[in-house]
Amino acid sequence: MYVAHNSKIRSTIFYKNHFREFFIKQRQKVKDKIIWTLDLIEEVQRIPEIYLKHIENTDGLYEIRVQQGSDIFRIFCFFDDGQLVVLANGFQKKTQKTPQKEIDKALKIKAEYESEK
């Protein structure tokens, strides 16, 4: 018999439709990998940097890093009350450097979230 154990250390929430709009456009394999990565973030005490990395020169903005085959995706997020991970926008990474417009969009979403709290 399989007993589900809830070993969540933190929870993930979607803020408005920013993440959902990105997620529904992805292929099933990519969706599966995103879900796997989100589960890892919820359940692991110390998240390896290959999956979650602080964005330099930002106030608490992180990127969730997802790779499926040769495709690389980033989902911006931030923490609320330490244990709640709020998902902002996501995009497919096509260049070495994360586009500034995507970072700006995520920072705008974060500011909006914080002003509504």
DSSP file with accessible surface (Angstrom, degrees, kcal/mol):
  #  RESIDUE AA STRUCTURE BP1 BP2  ACC     N-H-->O    O-->H-N    N-H-->O    O-->H-N    TCO  KAPPA ALPHA  PHI   PSI    X-CA   Y-CA   Z-CA
    1    1 A M              0   0  221      0, 0.0     2,-0.5     0, 0.0     0, 0.0   0.000 360.0 360.0 360.0 136.0    0.0    0.0    0.0
    2    2 A Y        -     0   0  186      2,-0.0     2,-0.6     0, 0.0     0, 0.0  -0.832 360.0-166.0 -97.2 124.9    1.3    3.5   -0.9
    3    3 A V        -     0   0   99     -2,-0.5     2,-0.3     2,-0.0     0, 0.0  -0.953  18.6-134.2-111.0 118.3    0.9    6.1    1.7
    4    4 A A        -     0   0   77     -2,-0.6     2,-0.5     2,-0.0    -2,-0.0  -0.536  19.7-156.6 -69.4 130.4    1.4    9.7    0.4
    5    5 A H        -     0   0  135     -2,-0.3     2,-1.2     2,-0.0    -1,-0.0  -0.943  10.0-142.2-111.3 131.8    3.6   11.6    2.8
    6    6 A N        +     0   0  135     -2,-0.5    -2,-0.0     1,-0.1    37,-0.0  -0.783  33.3 160.3 -93.3  97.6    3.3   15.3    2.8
    7    7 A S        +     0   0   48     -2,-1.2     2,-0.3     0, 0.0    -1,-0.1  -0.121  17.3 152.4-108.9  34.7    6.9   16.4    3.3
    8    8 A K        +     0   0   98      1,-0.2    35,-0.2    36,-0.0     3,-0.1  -0.498  24.3 179.6 -70.6 131.3    6.5   19.9    2.0
    9    9 A I  S    S+     0   0   52     33,-3.7     2,-0.3     1,-0.3    34,-0.2   0.732  75.0   9.6 -95.2 -33.9    8.9   22.4    3.4
   10   10 A R  S    S-     0   0   20     32,-1.8    -1,-0.3    31,-0.0     2,-0.3  -0.947  73.1-127.3-142.2 162.8    7.5   25.2    1.4
   11   11 A S  E     -a   84   0A  55     72,-2.1    74,-3.8    -2,-0.3     2,-0.4  -0.823  12.1-141.4-113.2 154.4    4.4   25.9   -0.8
   12   12 A T  E     -a   85   0A  23     -2,-0.3     2,-0.3    72,-0.2    74,-0.2  -0.940  20.8-178.8-114.1 131.3    4.3   27.2   -4.4
   13   13 A I  E     -a   86   0A  60     72,-2.9    74,-3.0    -2,-0.4     2,-0.5  -0.943  23.9-128.6-127.1 155.1    1.5   29.5   -5.4
   14   14 A F  E     -a   87   0A  82     -2,-0.3     2,-0.6    72,-0.2    74,-0.1  -0.853  17.9-144.3 -97.7 134.8    0.7   31.2   -8.7
   15   15 A Y    >   -     0   0   18     72,-1.5     3,-1.0    -2,-0.5     4,-0.5  -0.900  62.9 -45.4-101.7 120.1    0.1   34.9   -8.7
   16   16 A K  T 3  S-     0   0   96     -2,-0.6     4,-0.3     1,-0.2     3,-0.1  -0.202 100.8 -52.6  51.6-144.3   -2.6   35.9  -11.1
   17   17 A N  T 3> S+     0   0   82      1,-0.1     4,-2.6     2,-0.1     5,-0.3   0.325 103.8 107.2-107.7  10.0   -2.2   34.3  -14.5
   18   18 A H  H <> S+     0   0   46     -3,-1.0     4,-1.1     1,-0.2    72,-0.4   0.931  89.5  32.5 -56.5 -52.3    1.4   35.1  -15.3
   19   19 A F  H  > S+     0   0    3     -4,-0.5     4,-2.9    68,-0.4     3,-0.3   0.924 116.4  56.7 -71.1 -44.1    2.9   31.6  -14.8
   20   20 A R  H  > S+     0   0  109     -4,-0.3     4,-2.6     1,-0.2     5,-0.2   0.895 103.7  53.8 -56.4 -42.5   -0.2   29.8  -15.9
   21   21 A E  H  X S+     0   0  107     -4,-2.6     4,-0.6     1,-0.2    -1,-0.2   0.887 113.2  43.3 -61.0 -39.5   -0.2   31.5  -19.3
   22   22 A F  H >< S+     0   0   16     -4,-1.1     3,-0.7    -3,-0.3     4,-0.4   0.935 113.8  51.8 -68.1 -46.4    3.4   30.4  -19.8
   23   23 A F  H >< S+     0   0   40     -4,-2.9     3,-1.8     1,-0.2    -2,-0.2   0.907 103.3  54.9 -61.7 -45.8    2.8   26.8  -18.5
   24   24 A I  H 3< S+     0   0  108     -4,-2.6    -1,-0.2     1,-0.3    -2,-0.1   0.750 101.9  59.6 -67.3 -18.9   -0.2   26.0  -20.7
   25   25 A K  T << S+     0   0  163     -3,-0.7    -1,-0.3    -4,-0.6    -2,-0.2   0.589  89.0  97.9 -81.1 -10.5    1.8   26.8  -23.9
   26   26 A Q  S <  S-     0   0   32     -3,-1.8     2,-0.0    -4,-0.4    -3,-0.0  -0.429  81.1-103.5 -84.3 156.2    4.5   24.1  -23.1
   27   27 A R     >  -     0   0  126     -2,-0.1     4,-2.5     1,-0.1     3,-0.5  -0.314  39.1-106.5 -66.2 157.9    4.8   20.6  -24.5
   28   28 A Q  H  > S+     0   0  117      1,-0.2     4,-2.8     2,-0.2     5,-0.2   0.885 119.8  54.7 -57.6 -41.2    3.8   17.8  -22.1
   29   29 A K  H  > S+     0   0  137      1,-0.2     4,-1.8     2,-0.2    -1,-0.2   0.878 110.1  47.0 -61.1 -37.4    7.4   16.8  -21.4
   30   30 A V  H  > S+     0   0    0     -3,-0.5     4,-2.7     2,-0.2    -2,-0.2   0.929 110.9  51.3 -69.7 -43.8    8.2   20.3  -20.5
   31   31 A K  H  X S+     0   0   46     -4,-2.5     4,-2.7     1,-0.2    -2,-0.2   0.923 109.5  51.1 -57.5 -44.2    5.2   20.6  -18.2
   32   32 A D  H  X S+     0   0   85     -4,-2.8     4,-2.5     1,-0.2    -1,-0.2   0.903 111.0  47.6 -60.2 -42.5    6.2   17.3  -16.5
   33   33 A K  H  X S+     0   0   62     -4,-1.8     4,-2.5     2,-0.2    -1,-0.2   0.891 111.1  51.0 -68.3 -38.5    9.7   18.7  -15.9
   34   34 A I  H  X S+     0   0    0     -4,-2.7     4,-2.8     2,-0.2    -2,-0.2   0.950 111.8  47.3 -62.1 -46.7    8.4   22.0  -14.5
   35   35 A I  H  X S+     0   0   77     -4,-2.7     4,-2.6     1,-0.2    -2,-0.2   0.926 111.4  51.2 -61.3 -43.2    6.1   20.1  -12.1
   36   36 A W  H  X S+     0   0  123     -4,-2.5     4,-2.2     1,-0.2    -1,-0.2   0.926 111.7  47.4 -58.7 -44.2    9.0   17.8  -11.1
   37   37 A T  H  X S+     0   0    0     -4,-2.5     4,-2.4     2,-0.2    -2,-0.2   0.910 110.8  50.5 -67.1 -41.1   11.1   20.9  -10.4
   38   38 A L  H  X S+     0   0   15     -4,-2.8     4,-2.0     1,-0.2    -1,-0.2   0.906 109.4  51.9 -63.9 -39.8    8.4   22.6   -8.4
   39   39 A D  H  X S+     0   0   67     -4,-2.6     4,-1.7     2,-0.2    -1,-0.2   0.922 108.9  50.8 -60.0 -44.3    7.9   19.5   -6.3
   40   40 A L  H  X S+     0   0   32     -4,-2.2     4,-2.4     1,-0.2     3,-0.4   0.933 108.9  50.9 -58.8 -46.2   11.6   19.4   -5.6
   41   41 A I  H  < S+     0   0    0     -4,-2.4    -1,-0.2     1,-0.2    -2,-0.2   0.871 112.3  47.6 -61.6 -35.0   11.6   23.1   -4.5
   42   42 A E  H  < S+     0   0   15     -4,-2.0   -33,-3.7    -5,-0.2   -32,-1.8   0.789 121.1  34.7 -74.6 -27.3    8.7   22.4   -2.2
   43   43 A E  H  < S+     0   0   87     -4,-1.7     2,-0.4    -3,-0.4    -2,-0.2   0.642  96.1  83.4-108.0 -17.4   10.2   19.3   -0.6
   44   44 A V     <  -     0   0   47     -4,-2.4     3,-0.2    -5,-0.2   -35,-0.0  -0.777  61.3-148.2 -98.4 133.7   14.0   19.8   -0.4
   45   45 A Q  S    S+     0   0  136     -2,-0.4     2,-0.6     1,-0.3    -1,-0.2   0.962  93.4  29.0 -60.6 -55.4   15.5   21.7    2.5
   46   46 A R  S    S-     0   0  215      0, 0.0    -1,-0.3     0, 0.0    -5,-0.0  -0.927  84.4-146.9-111.4 111.4   18.4   23.2    0.5
   47   47 A I        -     0   0   31     -2,-0.6     5,-0.1    -3,-0.2    -6,-0.1  -0.621  22.0-117.8 -81.4 124.1   17.6   23.6   -3.1
   48   48 A P    >>  -     0   0   61      0, 0.0     3,-2.2     0, 0.0     4,-1.4  -0.315  20.8-121.1 -59.7 143.8   20.6   23.1   -5.4
   49   49 A E  T 34 S+     0   0  128      1,-0.3    16,-0.1     2,-0.2    -2,-0.1   0.718 108.4  71.8 -62.8 -19.6   21.5   26.2   -7.4
   50   50 A I  T 34 S+     0   0  117      1,-0.2    -1,-0.3    14,-0.0     3,-0.1   0.726 110.6  32.5 -68.4 -15.0   21.0   24.3  -10.7
   51   51 A Y  T <4 S+     0   0   49     -3,-2.2    14,-2.1     1,-0.3     2,-0.4   0.674 130.9  23.3-108.9 -27.0   17.2   24.5   -9.9
   52   52 A L  E  <  +B   64   0A  17     -4,-1.4     2,-0.4    12,-0.2    -1,-0.3  -0.943  66.4 172.1-147.6 122.9   16.9   27.8   -8.0
   53   53 A K  E     -B   63   0A  56     10,-2.2    10,-2.8    -2,-0.4     2,-0.2  -0.994  32.2-120.1-137.7 136.5   19.2   30.7   -8.2
   54   54 A H  E     -B   62   0A  72     -2,-0.4     2,-0.6     8,-0.2     8,-0.3  -0.505  32.4-122.9 -70.1 138.2   19.0   34.3   -6.9
   55   55 A I    >   -     0   0   16      6,-3.1     3,-1.0    -2,-0.2     6,-0.3  -0.774  32.2-114.9 -85.3 123.3   19.1   36.9   -9.6
   56   56 A E  T 3  S+     0   0  141     -2,-0.6     3,-0.1     1,-0.2    -1,-0.1  -0.191  93.0  15.7 -57.4 146.7   22.1   39.2   -9.0
   57   57 A N  T 3  S+     0   0  166      1,-0.2     2,-0.3     3,-0.0    -1,-0.2   0.778 101.6 110.4  60.2  29.4   21.3   42.9   -8.2
   58   58 A T  S <  S-     0   0   23     -3,-1.0     2,-1.4     3,-0.1    -1,-0.2  -0.951  75.4-114.4-127.5 157.4   17.7   42.3   -7.4
   59   59 A D  S    S-     0   0  134     -2,-0.3    -3,-0.1     1,-0.2     0, 0.0  -0.691  90.8 -35.4 -91.5  83.8   15.8   42.4   -4.1
   60   60 A G  S    S+     0   0   23     -2,-1.4    19,-0.5     1,-0.2     2,-0.4   0.714  91.7 145.0  80.2  22.9   14.8   38.8   -3.6
   61   61 A L        -     0   0    0     -6,-0.3    -6,-3.1    17,-0.1     2,-0.3  -0.811  23.8-176.7 -95.8 133.5   14.1   37.7   -7.2
   62   62 A Y  E     -BC  54  77A  68     15,-3.0    15,-2.5    -2,-0.4     2,-0.5  -0.871  18.6-138.7-122.6 159.8   14.9   34.1   -8.0
   63   63 A E  E     -BC  53  76A  13    -10,-2.8   -10,-2.2    -2,-0.3     2,-0.5  -0.980   9.3-144.4-120.8 131.7   14.8   32.0  -11.1
   64   64 A I  E     -BC  52  75A   0     11,-3.6    11,-2.1    -2,-0.5     2,-0.6  -0.817  23.5-144.4 -86.7 129.8   13.6   28.5  -11.2
   65   65 A R  E     + C   0  74A  57    -14,-2.1     2,-0.4    -2,-0.5     9,-0.2  -0.886  21.6 177.5-109.1 121.9   15.7   26.7  -13.7
   66   66 A V  E     - C   0  73A   2      7,-2.5     7,-3.3    -2,-0.6     2,-0.4  -0.984   6.2-173.5-125.5 130.2   14.2   24.0  -15.9
   67   67 A Q  E     + C   0  72A 104     -2,-0.4     2,-0.5     5,-0.2     5,-0.2  -0.991   6.1 178.2-125.8 130.5   15.9   22.0  -18.6
   68   68 A Q  E >   - C   0  71A  40      3,-2.7     3,-2.2    -2,-0.4     2,-0.2  -0.945  69.2 -49.6-129.2 107.2   14.1   19.6  -20.9
   69   69 A G  T 3  S-     0   0   58     -2,-0.5     0, 0.0     1,-0.3     0, 0.0  -0.452 122.1 -24.1  63.4-128.4   16.5   18.1  -23.5
   70   70 A S  T 3  S+     0   0  108     -2,-0.2     2,-0.4    -3,-0.1    -1,-0.3   0.454 118.0 102.0 -93.8   0.0   18.3   21.0  -25.1
   71   71 A D  E <   -C   68   0A  41     -3,-2.2    -3,-2.7    21,-0.0     2,-0.4  -0.709  55.9-160.7 -88.5 135.2   15.5   23.5  -24.2
   72   72 A I  E     -CD  67  93A  53     21,-0.6    21,-3.0    -2,-0.4     2,-0.3  -0.947   8.4-174.9-118.5 133.6   16.1   25.7  -21.2
   73   73 A F  E     -CD  66  92A   0     -7,-3.3    -7,-2.5    -2,-0.4     2,-0.4  -0.922   9.0-158.4-126.5 151.5   13.3   27.5  -19.3
   74   74 A R  E     -CD  65  91A  17     17,-2.6    17,-2.4    -2,-0.3     2,-0.5  -0.994   3.2-169.8-129.7 137.9   13.3   30.0  -16.5
   75   75 A I  E     -CD  64  90A   0    -11,-2.1   -11,-3.6    -2,-0.4    15,-0.3  -0.992  19.5-139.9-125.5 120.1   10.4   30.8  -14.1
   76   76 A F  E     +C   63   0A   0     13,-3.1    12,-3.3    -2,-0.5     2,-0.3  -0.548  32.0 159.7 -79.0 147.0   10.8   33.8  -11.9
   77   77 A C  E     -CD  62  87A   0    -15,-2.5   -15,-3.0    10,-0.2     2,-0.3  -0.958  21.9-159.7-155.2 170.0    9.7   33.6   -8.3
   78   78 A F  E     - D   0  86A   1      8,-1.5     8,-3.2    -2,-0.3     2,-0.3  -0.959  25.9-106.9-150.9 163.1   10.1   35.2   -5.0
   79   79 A F  E     - D   0  85A  55    -19,-0.5     2,-0.4    -2,-0.3     6,-0.2  -0.710  21.1-166.5 -96.4 146.6    9.5   34.2   -1.4
   80   80 A D  E  > S- D   0  84A  18      4,-2.4     4,-1.6    -2,-0.3     3,-0.4  -0.998  81.2  -7.4-129.8 126.3    6.7   35.4    0.9
   81   81 A D  T  4 S-     0   0  137     -2,-0.4     2,-1.8     1,-0.2    -1,-0.1   0.817 114.2 -84.9  56.1  28.5    7.0   34.7    4.6
   82   82 A G  T  4 S+     0   0   41      1,-0.2    -1,-0.2     2,-0.2    -3,-0.0  -0.052 126.2  55.2  76.5 -39.2   10.0   32.6    3.8
   83   83 A Q  T  4 S+     0   0  101     -2,-1.8   -72,-2.1    -3,-0.4     2,-0.6   0.482  86.2  83.6-110.7  -3.0    8.2   29.4    3.0
   84   84 A L  E  <  -aD  11  80A  42     -4,-1.6    -4,-2.4   -74,-0.2     2,-0.6  -0.902  61.6-157.0-106.7 121.5    5.8   30.5    0.3
   85   85 A V  E     -aD  12  79A   1    -74,-3.8   -72,-2.9    -2,-0.6     2,-0.6  -0.885   7.2-157.4 -99.8 118.5    7.2   30.6   -3.2
   86   86 A V  E     -aD  13  78A   0     -8,-3.2    -8,-1.5    -2,-0.6     2,-0.4  -0.855  10.1-142.4 -99.7 120.4    5.3   32.9   -5.5
   87   87 A L  E     +aD  14  77A   0    -74,-3.0   -72,-1.5    -2,-0.6   -68,-0.4  -0.693  24.2 172.7 -85.2 131.5    5.6   32.2   -9.2
   88   88 A A  E     -     0   0A   0    -12,-3.3     2,-0.1    -2,-0.4    -1,-0.1   0.224  48.5 -22.5-105.3-128.7    5.8   35.1  -11.5
   89   89 A N  E     -     0   0A   1     13,-0.2   -13,-3.1   -14,-0.1    -1,-0.3  -0.404  54.2-158.9 -87.3 158.7    6.5   34.9  -15.3
   90   90 A G  E     + D   0  75A  11    -72,-0.4     2,-0.3   -15,-0.3   -15,-0.2  -0.919  12.0 172.5-130.4 159.5    8.3   32.2  -17.2
   91   91 A F  E     - D   0  74A  17    -17,-2.4   -17,-2.6    -2,-0.3     2,-0.5  -0.981  37.3-100.9-158.5 162.9   10.0   32.1  -20.6
   92   92 A Q  E     - D   0  73A  62     -2,-0.3     2,-0.6   -19,-0.2   -19,-0.3  -0.802  39.1-131.3 -89.6 129.3   12.2   29.9  -22.8
   93   93 A K  E     + D   0  72A  34    -21,-3.0   -21,-0.6    -2,-0.5     5,-0.1  -0.707  36.9 162.0 -86.8 122.2   15.8   30.9  -22.6
   94   94 A K        +     0   0  167     -2,-0.6     2,-0.3     3,-0.2    -1,-0.2   0.491  60.2  51.2-116.1 -10.6   17.4   31.3  -26.0
   95   95 A T  S    S-     0   0   86      2,-0.2     0, 0.0     1,-0.1     0, 0.0  -0.844  84.9-112.4-125.5 166.5   20.5   33.3  -25.1
   96   96 A Q  S    S+     0   0  180     -2,-0.3     2,-0.3     2,-0.1    -1,-0.1   0.901 101.6  59.0 -63.2 -40.4   23.2   33.0  -22.5
   97   97 A K  S    S-     0   0  162      1,-0.0    -2,-0.2    -3,-0.0    -3,-0.2  -0.707  92.9-113.7 -97.4 139.3   22.1   36.0  -20.6
   98   98 A T        -     0   0   21     -2,-0.3    -2,-0.1     1,-0.1     5,-0.1  -0.556  44.0-107.1 -67.8 126.3   18.6   36.4  -19.1
   99   99 A P    >>  -     0   0   43      0, 0.0     4,-1.6     0, 0.0     3,-0.8  -0.325  17.8-136.3 -60.5 133.4   16.8   39.2  -21.0
  100  100 A Q  H 3> S+     0   0  109      1,-0.2     4,-3.1     2,-0.2     5,-0.2   0.852 102.9  61.5 -59.1 -34.4   16.5   42.3  -18.9
  101  101 A K  H 3> S+     0   0  147      1,-0.2     4,-2.1     2,-0.2    -1,-0.2   0.867 103.6  49.7 -64.4 -32.1   12.9   42.8  -20.0
  102  102 A E  H <> S+     0   0   24     -3,-0.8     4,-2.2     2,-0.2    -1,-0.2   0.898 112.0  47.7 -71.0 -39.3   12.0   39.4  -18.4
  103  103 A I  H  X S+     0   0   16     -4,-1.6     4,-2.6     2,-0.2     5,-0.2   0.939 111.9  50.2 -64.5 -44.9   13.7   40.4  -15.2
  104  104 A D  H  X S+     0   0   83     -4,-3.1     4,-2.1     1,-0.2    -2,-0.2   0.902 109.6  51.2 -60.3 -41.1   11.9   43.8  -15.3
  105  105 A K  H  X S+     0   0  101     -4,-2.1     4,-2.3    -5,-0.2    -1,-0.2   0.932 111.0  48.2 -61.8 -44.4    8.5   42.1  -15.8
  106  106 A A  H  X S+     0   0    0     -4,-2.2     4,-2.6     1,-0.2    -2,-0.2   0.902 110.5  50.8 -64.5 -40.6    9.2   39.8  -12.9
  107  107 A L  H  X S+     0   0   58     -4,-2.6     4,-2.5     1,-0.2    -1,-0.2   0.887 109.6  51.2 -65.0 -35.7   10.1   42.7  -10.6
  108  108 A K  H  X S+     0   0  153     -4,-2.1     4,-2.3    -5,-0.2    -2,-0.2   0.917 110.6  48.3 -66.5 -43.2    7.0   44.5  -11.7
  109  109 A I  H  X S+     0   0    5     -4,-2.3     4,-2.8     2,-0.2    -2,-0.2   0.926 111.6  50.5 -62.3 -43.2    4.9   41.4  -10.8
  110  110 A K  H  X S+     0   0   18     -4,-2.6     4,-2.6     1,-0.2    -2,-0.2   0.931 110.8  48.1 -61.7 -44.8    6.7   41.2   -7.4
  111  111 A A  H  X S+     0   0   56     -4,-2.5     4,-2.1     1,-0.2    -1,-0.2   0.908 112.2  49.7 -63.3 -40.9    6.0   44.8   -6.6
  112  112 A E  H  X S+     0   0   58     -4,-2.3     4,-1.3     2,-0.2    -2,-0.2   0.933 111.2  49.1 -63.2 -45.2    2.3   44.4   -7.6
  113  113 A Y  H  X S+     0   0   25     -4,-2.8     4,-0.8     1,-0.2     3,-0.5   0.934 112.1  48.0 -59.1 -47.7    2.0   41.3   -5.4
  114  114 A E  H  < S+     0   0   92     -4,-2.6     3,-0.4     1,-0.2    -1,-0.2   0.848 109.1  52.6 -67.3 -32.4    3.6   43.1   -2.4
  115  115 A S  H  < S+     0   0   93     -4,-2.1    -1,-0.2     1,-0.2    -2,-0.2   0.759 109.4  50.6 -75.3 -20.9    1.4   46.2   -2.7
  116  116 A E  H  <        0   0  113     -4,-1.3    -1,-0.2    -3,-0.5    -2,-0.2   0.589 360.0 360.0 -89.5 -13.5   -1.7   44.0   -2.7
  117  117 A K     <        0   0  146     -4,-0.8    -3,-0.0    -3,-0.4    -4,-0.0  -0.342 360.0 360.0 -63.7 360.0   -0.8   42.0    0.4
